[in-house]
Amino acid sequence: MEQYYGELAALLTAVFWTITALAFESASRKVGSLSVNLLRLVTAFVFLSVYAWVSRGKAFPVDAGTHQWVWLSLSGLVGFVLGDLFLFQSYVIIGSRISMLIMSLAPPMAAVLGWLSMGETLTLSQFVAMAVVLVGIVLVVLERQAPDANGNGKRVKLSYPLTGILLAFGGALGQAGGLVLSKYGMAGYDVIPSVQIRVITGIIGFSLFFVFSNKWKKLTNAVQNGKAMKRLLVGSFFGPFLGVSFSLLAVKYTSTGVASALMSIVPVLIIAPSVIVFKEKVTAKELAGAIITVVGVAIFFL
């Protein structure tokens, strides 16, 4: 069993991210994505610090070197601040189910970024896999219109708002960049304090948003919203705490490819709870698109 720690961590990460996507979508619709982003990072940092104190005897990453602080901070800025700022707003516009489908582009994007920045190689089968992922996403976000009153032929249109799709795409790009920077920044350092450094950067980044936009009243209103805070606590526990920690654990104990492929099944996992919790209607085309997308990501890395 020990030899499968990485694979098991990756599967659990997919489950955790499914739960956190649903929880944060609900909270963001109630109090806004910006407030949710800052509050969930603060909450997650509390969870992480308690766990670090119990497991390491150090509540804070005081033993991290300059290399870890610089690169993991950059990872937090790219992944948490920019990436999640876009992703959480896409939850509000197009919902977590479609957002997480588009987020399936993150692993291929991470591989492309590794190719561009670190000279890693990409095979022909990986380019084919990227095309499969795109086909799955296009199948969901595009649809044909019936002929109009003048009898003009069928036209293709977006099934969801373009703004939401672009925001989710930005979230995928941010996560991909954050993953590449995290792997480089960890450099043998422990997982939990690595996540703490990323979260610290995220808290500072979102705090600056509130300072310059003067939206502290929205944050106060969010804290006073009991229903939103309950969902936020659930999302923080399963997302920035368990989800991010297990994702780095997966990368540490198995190959990035295998870990990314297993973590990519969120678009399929999220369908059933989206129907049950949010009463969404899922068409056969959307189900097929989600499966094709996940298969494409798996082909990319396996």
ABEGO torsion letter per residue (X at the ends): XAAAAAAAAAAAAAAAAAAAAAAAAAAAAAAEAAAAAAAAAAAAAAAAAAAAAAAAGBABBAABBAAAAAAAAAAAAAAAAAAAAAAAAAAAAAEAAAAAAAAAAAAAAAAAAAAAAAGBBBBAAAAAAAAAAAAAAAAAABBBBBBBAAGBBBBBBBABBAAAAAAAAAAAAAAAAAAAAAAAAAGGBBAAAAAAAAAAAAAAAAAAAAAAAGAAAAAAAAAABAAAAAAAAAAAAABAAAAAAAAAAAAAABBAAAAAAAAAAAAAAAAAAAAAAAGBBBBAAAAAAAAAAAAAAAAAAX
